[in-house]
Amino acid sequence: MSEMTLRRAHVSDHGTIVECVRSWWGDSRTPEQARELSLLVPRLFLQFFSGTSLVLEDGDGDGIRAFLVGFHAADNDAEAYIHFVGVDPQLRGQGVGGRLYTAFFQRAAEAGRREVRAITSPANTGSVAFHRAMGFTVEPGDREIDGLPVHSDYDGPGQHRVCFHRRIAVQS
């Protein structure tokens, strides 16, 4: 595998990122479910948050191999949020997700942010384990599912979510 280059995302990456979501999650979802998942990354995220979103490209010309869509809170100067992360299945378990998160933490800290938040589905046990390994704590919820605190109906009726929080050191 060649050297990978980390860069900020661009609006022009949108179509490729959508195709990555549909392809990379195609092994665990139906084509319709993968398409629905890709709707969580509308173009507006790259129009308005490309400066805080990241893309990892392969030097071999294979294009985008991983991405992170995140932003700094508009309503306060303390928080940042990681909205969606994707890693090519061939690269999972090799530290690529951690590299994206670490770069996001560093950039958020340099911008004066002190906290990072993220959410996932309680059924996504891999994501829960990853976030805990990256130093996130699970926020108390209003109920438990399989021993995991969740926030009921967080993203709408029946859409329960695990909410994560991580403090980061502000860079000066």
C-alpha atoms as one frame of an Amber mdcrd trajectory, in Angstrom:
protein
   0.000   0.000   0.000   1.299   3.440  -0.887   1.587   6.542   1.251  -1.753
   8.028   2.237  -2.334  11.762   2.180  -4.612  13.461   4.685  -6.261  16.657
   3.471  -9.278  18.807   4.149 -12.396  17.800   2.276 -13.743  19.710  -0.720
 -17.278  20.095  -2.057 -16.090  18.223  -5.147 -15.531  15.133  -2.931 -19.247
  14.758  -2.265 -20.134  12.374  -5.095 -17.172  10.143  -4.342 -17.955  10.057
  -0.625 -21.573   9.089  -1.327 -20.373   6.274  -3.593 -17.899   5.171  -0.909
 -20.701   4.934   1.671 -22.867   2.915  -0.702 -19.996   0.597  -1.605 -18.260
   0.240   1.760 -21.477  -0.559   3.637 -22.822  -2.743   0.843 -21.448  -5.878
   2.493 -23.512  -5.358   5.649 -26.646  -3.747   4.223 -29.004  -4.096   1.314
 -28.418  -1.644  -1.564 -31.437   0.338  -0.357 -30.105   0.499   3.216 -26.670
   1.588   1.946 -28.331   4.290  -0.172 -30.310   5.489   2.855 -27.110   5.610
   4.911 -25.447   7.756   2.240 -28.233  10.318   2.736 -26.619  11.135   6.104
 -23.858  12.896   4.145 -25.664  15.544   2.076 -23.653  17.997  -0.005 -24.351
  20.790   2.487 -21.891  19.258   4.958 -19.069  19.739   2.469 -20.366  23.140
   1.360 -20.335  24.513   4.888 -17.926  22.273   6.817 -15.249  21.252   4.325
 -12.664  23.128   6.364 -13.269  20.860   9.355 -13.873  17.641   7.408 -11.065
  15.328   6.308 -10.260  12.976   3.446  -7.536  10.346   3.307  -6.341   9.599
  -0.209  -4.211   6.784  -1.527  -1.116   7.850  -3.456  -1.657   4.979  -5.905
  -4.527   6.900  -7.457  -7.206   4.746  -5.827  -8.828   7.951  -4.599 -10.564
   8.419  -1.271  -9.863   5.583   1.145 -11.337   7.176   4.269 -13.151  10.340
   5.302 -14.451  12.191   8.344 -17.259  14.731   8.210 -17.137  16.950  11.272
 -17.681  20.526  12.301 -17.249  23.064  15.063 -20.416  24.060  16.896 -21.945
  27.284  15.630 -23.744  27.994  18.893 -20.753  27.773  21.220 -16.983  28.041
  21.047 -16.260  24.944  23.123 -17.554  21.994  21.115 -16.880  20.113  17.916
 -18.885  17.237  16.478 -17.944  14.209  14.395 -20.935  13.466  12.195 -19.910
  10.609   9.879 -16.757   8.583   9.310 -16.022   6.028   6.638 -13.017   3.758
   6.140 -12.503   1.460   3.171 -13.153  -2.090   4.477  -9.693  -3.135   3.212
  -8.132  -0.647   5.638 -10.242  -1.247   8.721  -8.351  -2.302  11.815  -5.152
  -0.597  10.610  -5.440   2.654  12.569  -6.959   4.712   9.752 -10.025   5.744
  11.754  -7.804   6.681  14.680  -5.655   8.792  12.369  -8.721  10.709  11.186
 -10.013  11.240  14.723  -6.613  12.347  16.013  -6.267  14.890  13.190  -9.789
  16.169  13.883  -9.028  16.471  17.630  -5.835  18.399  16.899  -7.514  20.815
  14.496 -10.445  21.349  16.849  -8.067  22.035  19.749  -6.094  24.502  17.619
  -9.399  26.306  16.981  -9.953  26.545  20.752 -12.469  23.720  21.053 -12.383
  21.782  24.321 -14.893  19.006  23.691 -15.794  16.618  20.895 -19.107  14.832
  20.616 -20.356  11.960  18.476 -23.262   9.512  18.355 -23.902   5.999  17.078
 -26.624   3.399  17.035 -26.676   1.062  20.045 -26.585  -1.864  17.592 -23.253
  -0.649  16.181 -21.053  -2.386  18.741 -17.916  -1.811  16.659 -18.487   1.938
  16.715 -19.159   1.904  20.454 -15.891   0.025  21.061 -13.962   2.339  18.719
 -15.207   5.508  20.410 -14.385   4.143  23.841 -10.895   3.188  22.610 -10.468
   6.763  21.303 -11.088   8.119  24.807 -14.768   8.994  24.530 -17.088   8.428
  27.457 -20.671   7.306  27.008 -23.101   9.914  28.273 -25.876   8.770  30.610
 -29.127   8.192  28.745 -32.767   7.846  29.623 -32.747   4.056  29.183 -30.444
   1.106  28.582 -30.233  -1.316  25.698 -28.071  -4.388  26.327 -26.486  -2.572
  29.288 -25.602   0.475  27.186 -26.990   3.926  28.104 -28.996   5.340  25.190
 -31.038   8.429  24.408 -34.494   7.326  23.296 -35.818   8.667  19.996 -32.706
  10.847  19.620 -32.984  10.936  15.812 -36.752  10.406  15.681 -39.206   7.745
  16.815 -37.387   4.464  17.443 -34.014   5.991  16.487 -32.176   5.568  19.787
 -28.558   6.716  19.973 -25.508   6.293  22.148 -24.026   9.734  22.806 -20.282
  10.180  23.305 -18.234  12.990  24.783 -14.465  13.557  24.884 -12.486  16.435
  26.334  -9.501  17.659  24.349  -6.681  19.998  25.356  -6.847  23.420  23.750
  -3.760  24.261  21.690  -2.364  27.777  21.852
